[in-house]
Amino acid sequence: MSIKVGLTGSIGMGKSTTAQMFVDLGCALWDADAAVHRLYSAGGAAVAPMQTAFPETVIDGAVSRDKLKVAIGRDATALKIIEEIVHPLVAQDRASFIETATADILVFDIPLLFETGGNRAMDAVVCVSIPAEEQEKRVLARGTMTLSQFEQIRAKQMPNDEKVAKSDYIVITDTLDHARAQVEKILTTIRGQLANA
């Protein structure tokens, strides 16, 4: 029997780094963003339906995220159509991961876990967290977005304190060693419950 653990947290909180710690400790990982990337890549399952709905977004046989942003900016209904295409395909990708994974703990890295109701399919939820000032500093240090772009993304996500309150476990990602120690403790707890089940 495998335990399903949802891993969530707002942008810049250290979720990807924390996800890798779970993998290093023997968990299997399903990454929602990576799944979308696979679907959008050449030969991916989303390419043909996107080509039909938004022909201008497919370039060299792959869906261009930049062109998608343009389409969404131009047409108020575009996002809903894109979600109707992508969400069922992402769900299929996740289902095949669950069927084939052999680890005792399956970790699902889903940024919008609570926002999409995905937490209801999990046995436990882990939220990564850091103070808001540190979050902003980390995101801007990447040099990939402006402050206003970051604030737009953060505004679309559930507030961090709300995510923390709804989660079963919290990982404070202030240092790598501290984060790793918390991940180890969480896995010891969950594996202890598995052993007694």
N, C-alpha and C positions, 0 to 999 in steps of 0.2 A: 504494500500500500504506500502510495506517495502522498506527501503533504503538499498542498498548494499554498505558496506564500507570495502575496502581492508586495512588490517593492515600488514605492512611490516617493514623490518629493518634488518640489518646485524647481524651476530652472536654476542651475548654478549651485545646487545644494550638495552635489557630490554623489549623485545616484549611480552613474556609470562606474565610478571607482568602487563604490560599495557593492554593486552587482558583481564585479570581478572578484571581490573578496569572497562572496558566497560560492562562486565557481571554484576558486582556489581551495575551498574547504569541502568540495565534493558535491555541490548542488548542480542541477541542470538549470540553464538559464534560457528563458524566452524573452526577447527584447521587442517590444511593440514597434519602436522606430525602425529597427533592423528589418522587421517583417514588412513594413510599408516600403522600405528601400528595395527589398527583394521583389515585391509586387510591381514596383515602378521600373525596375531594371529591364533591359532588353530580354524578351522572352517571359517576363513576369505576367502573372494572371490579370493584372489591372490594365495592361497596355492596350489590349483590344477594346474593352469597353470605354476607356478614356478617349481612344482615337475616335470612337463613334460620337461620344458626347462633346468632346472638346478637341477637334482635330489639330488645332494649333499648339496643343500642349505636348504632342508626341514628336520628339526629334531623334533621328537615327534609331528608331525602334524602342526608345525608352521615354518614360514620362518625365518632363522637365519640371522640377519643383518651382523654378523661377517663372516659367510660363503659367503654371497653375496659380501662382500668386497674382499674376496679371489678370487671369480669368476671374478669380474671386473678387478682385478689386473692381472689375468692370461690370460684373453681373451679380446681383444680390442673391440669386437662387443657386449660383454655381457651387457654393460650399455644401449645400444640402445634397445636390446631385452627386458630388464627389464622395461625400460620406456614404451615400446609398450604394455606390459602387465599391468603395474600399472596405467599409466595416464588415460586410459578410465574408470578404476574402481574407481579412485579418483574422476573423473568427475561425475560418477553416484552417489557416496556418497554425493557429494556437491549438486547435483540436488535434491536428496531426502531430504536433510536438508532444502533447499529453499522451497520445497513443504510443509514441515510439520512445519516449524518455525512460531511462532505467534507474535514475537516481532516486534516493529516498525522499529528497526534498526538491520540489520544482519551484523555481523562483521566476516570477513574472514581472519584468521591468516595464511598468506602464505609467507614464507621466500623469495621465488624466484618469487614474484608477477610480477615484471617488466621483469625479465629474461624470464619468460614463456608467457608473454603477457596477463596474467590474469587481469591486471589493466583495460583492455578494457571492461571487464564485470562488472566493479564496477561503482557506482554513484560517489564515492569519494575515495581518498586514503590517509591513515594516515601513516606516516613514523616515527618510533622511532629513536632517534639519540643521540649520545654522542661523545665527541672527541675521536680520534683513540687511544690515550694513555690509556684513561679510559677503552675503549673497550677491549684492550689487557690485562689490569690489571684484569678486571672482568673475562674474559675467563680463564686466567691462574690460577686465584684464585680458580676456581672450581676443579682444579686438575684432570680433565678428559682428557686433551690433552696437548701435548708439543707445544712449540712456533712454530715449523716448521709445525705441523699439523694445528694449528690455521691459520698460514699464507697461507697454501694451500687452506683452506676453504674460507678465505677472498678473495683470488685471483680469485676464481670461482664466487664470488658474484659481482654484479654491485657496483662500488665505492659509498660510502655513500653520498658524495656530489651530485652525479648524482641522487640517489634515492630521496634525499631531494628536489632537483630542480624539479623533476617530480611529487611530491606529492602535494595534496591540503592542507593538514594539517601536522604539525610537532609536535611531542611530545619529548621534551628534558627530558631524564630520569636521570638527575643528582641527584634528591632526589625524594622519593615517594610522598611527599606532592606537589612538583612542578609538577610532572607528573600527579597526580590526578586532580589538578586544571586545567591543560591543557585539559585533557580528558573531564572534566565537561563542559568547555567552548566550545569544539568541538561539544559535544552532544546538548548543548543549541542552538548552531547555526544550526545544522542539523535538530533538532526537530522544530525550528522556521520556517525553510524552508518547512518542512512537513506540518505544520499547515497552511501555506499560499498557499500550492499547490492546 
